[in-house]
Structures are given as structure tokens and as C-alpha cells.
Amino acid sequence: MEKNNILFFYPSKVVGGAEFLFARLALYLKHEFNLNVYYIDYSDGFIKNNDDFKDLNFIEYKDNTTELNVSGTLITPISKIYSLSDELLLKNETMKIFFWCLHPYNILHVMPDSKLSERFAPEIYKFILKFFAKHNYNIFYKLLKCCSECNAIYYMDYLNYSFNKFFFENAVEEKYLPIATDDRHKLLNNNVSNVINEDINVCYLGRLCKEKTTTLLNLAHNLNGIKTKRKINLHIIGDGSERKRIKVKNYENVNFIFVGTLTDRDLDEYLINKIDILFAMGLSILEGAKLKIPTVVVPFSYKDYKINKFHYLYKEEKYNLGEDVKSYSKKDNINFSQIIDDIYEKNKKGDIGQQCYEFYCRTHSLETISTKLLQCIEQNVLTVDKYNQIKLLAGKTQKNKNLIIKILRSLL
């Protein structure tokens, strides 16, 4: 192993966007830039056992006992900012650490009493943190500020940046590294600009977790309300613990098609051959855009909502691939019926799909993001030694014994 080592650390046994992001970047950097790239994963991890990534060099991860004594740069989600030195035994003090924020709640979810962040509006939760959980709040504030000053923290889009800026104020700096997806397996055919058939074929792509299932329910609500003689098919690609919340009988005009989890070539083929419009957020959006399928950005929320305003991916700014529902609803969006008319009455599937594809190429292709990542790594000066000093200075988190927190905790 040499100084140009790049190590991706996100061991996982589930299918998720971050796992694919890291693995695809690792493979691209290895083949296109001739770098020494390693992926740290469990022996039974999802990426380790995915044939598409068999060319990667793997380091086996065992919880809290894996030792790293190498130079180079370790790339990991910002959710590891406090726990990294506990999860890995980092022996080389010159190795650099790079934190990537891939979800607005990446930081809040790893703080003590994190479930409270989903229960209360951001304005209220910030007040709770600063006045009733000040010790733990200050620890993460110091970590973020010091690591940011070392050019070691980057945000995937404006939503991630602005959300954390709201909570941690001057500790957060506006630095972006957008996410990317692979387009090597795209299967463009002659009919990509044409609708699949006489039916309306809409797809939701994503895990069925709490903050995303609310979006799926809103999509089903809007589909159920449109006036059309066409059969309405809602294809759901993905699975998760919140699937039980989808009550099919509540949407009598919608034909639900539960596809389950699809990846790589199987996903590409399904989208091309069966889908006219993709609704998604995060990395899932790019799976449609790279195939020139019209893609619509949807908001996330931990609480149920109903809105009838949407916009296509190419309308986004500052790399956004989703927003909280409050910010999203304030935008100059179009209603759901207009999107259906664009595709099925005005025959704009090809034009809109092309615009989404061009947006993807400009801002989220592997070529673009890999080059930007290497530039960010060059500017990063956060070594393991500096990180250890910062963490020591920040202090240790504690279980909050504040009476107010205890009361709020009991309400969950």
C-alpha cells in the first residue's frame, strides 16, 4: 500500500444508495485513475458479495477490532464523525480522514436521543439541543467546526449543507461534493422516447423507510385523484420495514405493483421497459436520469403530508436531489396533472428525459465526481493525529439526565 491509497469505509449488509455510491466510485477510481483503492466491508457484506464489484480490493471488517496501519485517505459518511476511532483502530497517524454528508440527518441521528429529531420540527429540536442537551450538542459542534477547518467535510447538496448549517451554525462550511451513479450498464433502445403502452406507468424507487414511505403515500394519493381513462400502474421498486403502511385498498384507482429490490442491470432493464416517469430522491433519482427517463424530485418527511406540487430533476440547483417537504412546497412547482399531461398527452417523454440526462451528465456522472473528489482530497489536511486531538478536545458524550429530556424521551 502506498500514499495514493484511497479506502472507503461503510461496512453494511443491506442494499442502499451510500453502499452503491462508495463501491462505484471505488471501482471507477481503480480502473480510470490507476489508484490503489480498497473497500472495507464485512465478510458477508452486501458489496463484498456483489459480483459487480468483485474487482475491488477488500479489507475484511470486524466490528471495532479491525486495525488499519496504512497511509492514504479514508472516506466515510459524516455519521462516523464521533465513532470512527472506536469502530476502526487507526494506527497510521498520517492517514487522512474525509467525511461526506449523504443525508440531512446523518449527524443528528448519531447524537444521543436522536429519535427526538424525528418527533419535533427542526426549530423546536434545535431549541431542545441548545438548552437541554448542551453538553452533547457542544461536542458535535466542536467536531464539525474543527474538521471543517481542515477541509475534511463535504456535503452532497444544498439541502444537506443548509440543514446542518441551521443546527450547527458557524461550525458548518459550504463545501459540496455531489453524489454520482454509474452509466456503464445503460440499455438505451429505440423506444426510450415513447411511452410504454396505453397505461400510465409511474415508478417510485427507494427504500421503504419512515421518511420515504410518507412520500410514496403522497404519490399514491395524487395518482388516485387524477381523472383519466387509462389504467394507472404504480410500480414500487424497493422494500423495507414501512411497507406495512401502504394500504392498497385506500387507493381504488391505482394498481400497485410491488417489484421488490432491483439493482444494476435488472433495475436498468425494468425502468427502460416498464416505466414512463420515475419519482425518487437521492441517488435513486439518478438511476432514471442516466437512462433518459423523466425523473421527478420528491421531498422527504418523517410525518405524513399531502402536496400536489412537483418538479423535474433538471430544475434543481446546488446539486439538490431532494428536500424537506416544507422547503419543497415553497418552490415554483407544477401540479401532478401537468406532469401526467406532459408525458401522455403532449408526448414530451423524450424531451424531458433528455433534459434530465443532460443534468445528470453535468453534475452527477462518475467522471465528473471522481475528478472533483480527488481535488477535495488534495485540499484535505485532517490526519488521524489531528482527528484524535480534535476528538479529545471535544470530549465524550453523556446520557442526558435533564428532566425535560427524560420527559420527552418517555413520550416516544
C-alpha positions as CSV (number, residue, x, y, z in Angstrom):
1,M,0.0,0.0,0.0
2,E,1.3,3.5,-0.9
3,K,0.5,7.1,-0.3
4,N,-2.1,7.2,-3.0
5,N,-4.3,4.7,-1.2
6,I,-8.0,5.5,-1.1
7,L,-10.1,3.5,1.4
8,F,-13.9,3.5,1.5
9,F,-15.3,2.7,4.9
10,Y,-19.0,1.9,5.1
11,P,-19.5,-1.7,6.1
12,S,-23.1,-2.8,5.5
13,K,-25.2,-5.9,5.0
14,V,-28.1,-4.1,3.3
15,V,-28.9,-2.6,-0.1
16,G,-28.6,1.2,0.0
17,G,-27.6,4.2,-2.0
18,A,-24.5,5.0,0.0
19,E,-23.2,1.5,-0.4
20,F,-23.6,1.7,-4.2
21,L,-22.1,5.2,-4.3
22,F,-18.9,4.2,-2.5
23,A,-18.5,0.9,-4.4
24,R,-19.0,2.5,-7.8
25,L,-16.6,5.3,-7.0
26,A,-14.0,2.9,-5.7
27,L,-14.2,0.8,-8.9
28,Y,-14.1,3.9,-11.2
29,L,-11.0,5.3,-9.4
30,K,-9.3,2.0,-9.6
31,H,-9.8,1.5,-13.3
32,E,-9.7,5.1,-14.6
33,F,-7.1,6.7,-12.4
34,N,-4.9,3.6,-11.6
35,L,-5.1,4.2,-7.9
36,N,-4.8,1.8,-5.0
37,V,-8.4,1.6,-3.9
38,Y,-9.8,-0.5,-1.0
39,Y,-13.3,-1.2,0.2
40,I,-13.7,-2.1,3.9
41,D,-16.7,-4.4,4.4
42,Y,-18.0,-7.3,6.4
43,S,-17.1,-10.8,5.0
44,D,-20.9,-11.2,4.4
45,G,-21.4,-7.5,3.5
46,F,-23.6,-6.5,0.5
47,I,-20.8,-5.0,-1.6
48,K,-18.3,-7.8,-0.7
49,N,-20.7,-10.4,-2.1
50,N,-21.9,-8.4,-5.1
51,D,-20.4,-9.8,-8.4
52,D,-20.4,-6.3,-10.0
53,F,-17.7,-5.3,-7.5
54,K,-15.5,-8.4,-7.5
55,D,-12.6,-6.5,-8.9
56,L,-12.3,-4.3,-5.8
57,N,-9.7,-4.9,-3.2
58,F,-11.5,-5.7,0.0
59,I,-10.3,-5.3,3.6
60,E,-12.5,-7.5,5.9
61,Y,-14.2,-5.6,8.7
62,K,-14.9,-7.0,12.1
63,D,-16.8,-4.7,14.5
64,N,-14.5,-2.5,16.5
65,T,-11.4,-4.7,16.1
66,T,-10.2,-4.0,12.5
67,E,-6.8,-2.4,12.5
68,L,-5.6,0.0,9.8
69,N,-1.9,0.8,9.6
70,V,-1.7,2.4,6.1
71,S,-1.2,5.8,4.5
72,G,-3.6,7.5,2.1
73,T,-7.2,8.8,2.6
74,L,-10.1,7.1,4.4
75,I,-13.5,8.2,3.0
76,T,-16.5,7.6,5.2
77,P,-20.0,9.1,5.9
78,I,-20.2,12.0,8.3
79,S,-22.3,9.8,10.6
80,K,-18.9,8.3,11.7
81,I,-17.5,11.7,12.8
82,Y,-17.7,10.8,16.5
83,S,-17.5,7.0,16.4
84,L,-14.8,6.4,13.8
85,S,-11.9,5.9,16.2
86,D,-14.0,3.4,18.1
87,E,-15.1,1.5,15.0
88,L,-11.6,1.3,13.5
89,L,-8.2,1.0,15.1
90,L,-6.3,3.7,13.2
91,K,-2.6,3.1,13.6
92,N,-1.1,5.4,11.0
93,E,-1.3,9.0,12.3
94,T,-0.5,10.5,8.9
95,M,-3.5,8.9,7.1
96,K,-6.2,11.5,6.2
97,I,-9.8,11.3,7.0
98,F,-12.6,12.5,4.7
99,F,-16.2,12.9,5.9
100,W,-19.0,13.0,3.4
101,C,-22.6,14.1,4.4
102,L,-25.0,12.0,2.5
103,H,-28.3,12.6,4.4
104,P,-29.5,15.7,6.2
105,Y,-29.9,13.7,9.4
106,N,-26.5,12.0,9.2
107,I,-25.3,13.9,12.3
108,L,-28.5,14.3,14.3
109,H,-29.1,10.5,14.0
110,V,-25.8,9.6,15.7
111,M,-26.3,12.1,18.6
112,P,-27.7,10.8,21.9
113,D,-31.6,10.8,22.0
114,S,-31.6,11.0,18.2
115,K,-35.2,9.8,17.9
116,L,-36.3,13.2,19.2
117,S,-35.1,14.8,16.0
118,E,-37.8,13.0,14.1
119,R,-40.5,13.9,16.6
120,F,-40.1,17.6,16.6
121,A,-39.9,20.4,13.9
122,P,-36.3,21.5,13.3
123,E,-36.8,24.8,15.1
124,I,-38.1,23.1,18.2
125,Y,-35.5,20.4,18.2
126,K,-32.7,23.0,17.8
127,F,-34.0,24.7,20.9
128,I,-34.1,21.4,22.8
129,L,-30.5,20.7,21.8
130,K,-29.0,24.0,22.7
131,F,-30.8,24.4,26.1
132,F,-31.5,20.9,27.4
133,A,-28.7,18.9,25.7
134,K,-26.0,21.5,25.6
135,H,-23.1,19.1,26.6
136,N,-23.6,16.7,23.7
137,Y,-24.5,19.5,21.3
138,N,-21.2,21.3,22.0
139,I,-19.2,18.1,21.4
140,F,-20.6,17.7,17.8
141,Y,-20.3,21.5,17.2
142,K,-16.6,21.3,18.0
143,L,-16.1,18.2,15.9
144,L,-17.8,19.8,12.9
145,K,-16.0,23.1,13.2
146,C,-12.5,21.7,13.6
147,C,-12.9,19.1,10.9
148,S,-14.4,21.7,8.5
149,E,-11.5,24.0,9.1
150,C,-9.3,21.1,7.9
151,N,-11.3,20.8,4.6
152,A,-12.4,17.4,5.7
153,I,-16.2,17.7,5.4
154,Y,-18.2,18.0,2.2
155,Y,-22.0,17.9,1.7
156,M,-23.7,16.1,-1.2
157,D,-26.1,19.1,-1.9
158,Y,-27.5,22.3,-0.6
159,L,-30.2,20.6,1.4
160,N,-27.6,18.7,3.4
161,Y,-25.5,21.8,3.9
162,S,-28.3,24.2,4.8
163,F,-30.0,21.7,7.2
164,N,-26.8,21.2,9.2
165,K,-26.0,24.9,8.9
166,F,-29.3,25.6,10.6
167,F,-28.4,23.4,13.6
168,F,-24.7,23.9,13.9
169,E,-24.3,27.4,12.6
170,N,-20.7,28.6,12.2
171,A,-19.4,25.0,12.6
172,V,-20.6,24.2,9.1
173,E,-18.9,25.5,5.9
174,E,-20.5,25.4,2.4
175,K,-18.5,22.8,0.5
176,Y,-20.0,20.4,-1.9
177,L,-19.2,17.0,-3.3
178,P,-22.2,15.8,-5.2
179,I,-23.1,12.1,-5.4
180,A,-22.8,10.0,-8.6
181,T,-24.1,6.9,-10.2
182,D,-22.7,4.6,-12.9
183,D,-24.0,4.7,-16.5
184,R,-21.9,1.9,-17.9
185,H,-24.9,-0.6,-18.0
186,K,-27.5,1.7,-19.6
187,L,-29.5,-0.1,-22.1
188,L,-30.9,2.7,-24.3
189,N,-33.2,1.4,-27.0
190,N,-35.2,2.9,-29.9
191,N,-38.3,3.2,-27.8
192,V,-36.9,5.2,-24.9
193,S,-38.7,8.3,-26.0
194,N,-42.0,6.6,-26.4
195,V,-44.5,5.7,-23.6
196,I,-44.6,2.0,-22.7
197,N,-48.2,1.4,-23.6
198,E,-51.7,2.8,-23.2
199,D,-51.4,2.7,-19.4
200,I,-49.9,5.2,-17.0
201,N,-46.7,3.7,-15.7
202,V,-45.3,5.6,-12.8
203,C,-42.5,4.3,-10.6
204,Y,-41.4,5.0,-7.0
205,L,-37.8,3.9,-6.4
206,G,-36.3,3.8,-2.9
207,R,-36.2,2.0,0.4
208,L,-39.5,1.9,2.3
209,C,-38.2,3.6,5.4
210,K,-40.1,6.2,7.5
211,E,-39.1,9.4,5.8
212,K,-39.5,8.0,2.3
213,T,-42.7,6.0,2.7
214,T,-44.6,9.2,3.5
215,T,-43.5,10.4,0.0
216,L,-44.8,7.2,-1.6
217,L,-48.2,7.6,0.1
218,N,-48.4,11.2,-1.2
219,L,-47.6,9.9,-4.7
220,A,-50.3,7.3,-4.4
221,H,-52.8,9.9,-3.2
222,N,-52.1,12.1,-6.2
223,L,-52.3,9.2,-8.7
224,N,-55.6,8.1,-7.1
225,G,-57.1,11.6,-7.7
226,I,-56.3,12.1,-11.4
227,K,-59.1,11.9,-14.0
228,T,-58.2,9.6,-16.8
229,K,-59.5,6.6,-18.7
230,R,-56.1,5.0,-18.7
231,K,-55.2,2.2,-16.2
232,I,-52.9,3.6,-13.5
233,N,-49.9,1.4,-12.5
234,L,-47.7,2.4,-9.6
235,H,-44.5,0.3,-9.7
236,I,-42.7,0.2,-6.3
237,I,-39.1,-0.8,-6.5
238,G,-37.6,-1.2,-3.1
239,D,-38.5,-2.7,0.2
240,G,-38.3,-2.0,3.9
241,S,-39.9,-2.1,7.3
242,E,-42.5,0.5,6.4
243,R,-44.2,-1.5,3.6
244,K,-46.9,-2.4,6.0
245,R,-48.1,1.3,6.0
246,I,-49.1,1.0,2.4
247,K,-52.9,0.2,2.5
248,V,-53.7,-0.6,-1.2
249,K,-57.4,-0.6,-0.5
250,N,-57.3,3.2,0.2
251,Y,-56.4,3.9,-3.4
252,E,-59.0,2.2,-5.5
253,N,-57.9,3.8,-8.8
254,V,-54.3,2.7,-8.5
255,N,-52.9,-0.7,-9.5
256,F,-49.9,-1.3,-7.1
257,I,-47.1,-3.4,-8.4
258,F,-44.6,-4.4,-5.7
259,V,-41.4,-5.3,-7.5
260,G,-39.1,-5.6,-4.6
261,T,-35.4,-4.7,-4.7
262,L,-33.7,-4.5,-8.0
263,T,-30.1,-3.5,-8.7
264,D,-27.7,-2.8,-11.6
265,R,-28.7,-4.4,-15.0
266,D,-32.0,-5.8,-13.6
267,L,-33.0,-2.3,-12.4
268,D,-32.0,-0.7,-15.7
269,E,-34.0,-3.2,-17.8
270,Y,-37.1,-2.7,-15.6
271,L,-37.0,1.1,-15.8
272,I,-36.5,1.1,-19.6
273,N,-39.1,-1.5,-20.4
274,K,-41.8,-0.7,-17.9
275,I,-41.6,2.9,-16.7
276,D,-42.5,6.3,-18.2
277,I,-42.0,8.6,-15.1
278,L,-39.7,8.0,-12.1
279,F,-40.4,9.6,-8.7
280,A,-37.5,9.4,-6.3
281,M,-35.0,11.2,-4.1
282,G,-31.2,11.0,-3.6
283,L,-29.2,8.5,-5.6
284,S,-32.3,6.8,-6.8
285,I,-33.2,9.8,-8.9
286,L,-30.0,9.4,-11.0
287,E,-30.9,5.8,-11.8
288,G,-33.7,7.1,-14.0
289,A,-31.9,10.2,-15.3
290,K,-29.0,8.3,-16.6
291,L,-31.4,6.3,-18.8
292,K,-33.1,9.4,-20.1
293,I,-36.3,8.6,-18.2
294,P,-38.3,11.7,-17.0
295,T,-37.4,11.9,-13.3
296,V,-39.3,13.9,-10.7
297,V,-37.7,15.0,-7.4
298,V,-39.8,14.3,-4.4
299,P,-39.5,15.7,-0.8
300,F,-38.9,13.7,2.4
301,S,-40.7,13.9,5.7
302,Y,-41.0,11.9,8.9
303,K,-44.6,12.8,9.1
304,D,-47.4,12.2,6.6
305,Y,-48.2,15.0,4.2
306,K,-50.2,15.9,1.1
307,I,-49.0,18.2,-1.6
308,N,-49.7,18.5,-5.3
309,K,-46.7,20.3,-6.5
310,F,-43.6,18.7,-8.1
311,H,-40.7,19.5,-10.4
312,Y,-38.4,17.7,-12.7
313,L,-34.8,16.9,-11.8
314,Y,-33.3,19.4,-14.3
315,K,-35.0,22.2,-12.4
316,E,-32.8,21.6,-9.3
317,E,-30.0,23.8,-8.1
318,K,-26.9,23.4,-6.0
319,Y,-26.8,19.6,-6.6
320,N,-30.1,19.0,-4.7
321,L,-31.7,15.6,-5.2
322,G,-34.5,16.1,-2.7
323,E,-35.6,18.5,0.0
324,D,-37.7,18.6,3.2
325,V,-41.3,19.0,2.4
326,K,-41.5,22.5,3.9
327,S,-38.9,23.9,1.6
328,Y,-40.1,21.9,-1.4
329,S,-43.6,23.1,-1.1
330,K,-42.4,26.8,-1.4
331,K,-40.9,26.3,-4.8
332,D,-42.4,27.2,-8.1
333,N,-43.5,23.7,-8.9
334,I,-46.2,22.3,-11.3
335,N,-49.1,20.2,-10.3
336,F,-49.3,16.4,-10.7
337,S,-51.8,16.5,-13.6
338,Q,-49.4,18.7,-15.6
339,I,-46.7,16.0,-15.3
340,I,-49.1,13.3,-16.5
341,D,-50.2,15.6,-19.4
342,D,-46.5,16.3,-20.3
343,I,-45.8,12.6,-20.8
344,Y,-49.1,11.1,-22.0
345,E,-50.9,14.0,-23.8
346,K,-48.1,16.2,-25.0
347,N,-45.7,13.4,-25.9
348,K,-42.7,15.0,-24.0
349,K,-41.2,11.9,-22.6
350,G,-38.2,12.1,-24.9
351,D,-37.6,15.8,-24.4
352,I,-37.9,15.8,-20.6
353,G,-35.9,12.6,-20.3
354,Q,-33.1,14.2,-22.4
355,Q,-33.0,17.3,-20.1
356,C,-32.8,15.0,-17.0
357,Y,-30.0,13.1,-18.7
358,E,-28.0,16.3,-19.5
359,F,-28.4,17.4,-15.9
360,Y,-27.0,14.1,-14.7
361,C,-24.0,14.3,-17.1
362,R,-23.2,17.9,-16.0
363,T,-23.4,17.3,-12.3
364,H,-23.6,13.7,-11.2
365,S,-21.6,11.4,-13.6
366,L,-18.9,9.3,-12.2
367,E,-16.3,11.0,-14.4
368,T,-17.3,14.4,-13.0
369,I,-17.5,13.4,-9.4
370,S,-14.3,11.3,-9.3
371,T,-12.3,14.2,-10.6
372,K,-13.9,16.5,-8.0
373,L,-13.3,14.0,-5.2
374,L,-9.6,13.8,-5.9
375,Q,-9.4,17.6,-5.9
376,C,-11.1,17.7,-2.5
377,I,-8.7,15.0,-1.1
378,E,-5.8,17.2,-2.1
379,Q,-7.2,20.1,0.0
380,N,-7.9,17.9,3.0
381,V,-5.4,18.3,5.9
382,L,-7.3,16.2,8.6
383,T,-4.9,13.5,9.6
384,V,-5.6,10.7,12.1
385,D,-3.4,12.5,14.6
386,K,-5.4,15.8,14.2
387,Y,-8.7,14.0,14.4
388,N,-7.7,12.3,17.7
389,Q,-6.7,15.7,19.1
390,I,-9.9,17.2,18.0
391,K,-12.0,14.4,19.5
392,L,-10.1,14.6,22.8
393,L,-10.7,18.3,22.9
394,A,-14.4,17.9,22.1
395,G,-15.0,15.5,24.9
396,K,-17.2,12.4,25.5
397,T,-20.9,12.3,25.0
398,Q,-23.1,11.5,28.1
399,K,-26.5,10.2,28.7
400,N,-28.7,13.2,29.3
401,K,-30.2,13.2,32.7
402,N,-32.0,16.5,32.2
403,L,-35.6,16.3,33.5
404,I,-37.0,17.8,30.3
405,I,-35.2,15.3,28.1
406,K,-36.4,12.4,30.3
407,I,-40.0,13.6,29.9
408,L,-39.6,14.0,26.1
409,R,-37.9,10.6,25.9
410,S,-40.9,9.0,27.7
411,L,-43.2,10.3,25.0
412,L,-41.6,8.4,22.2
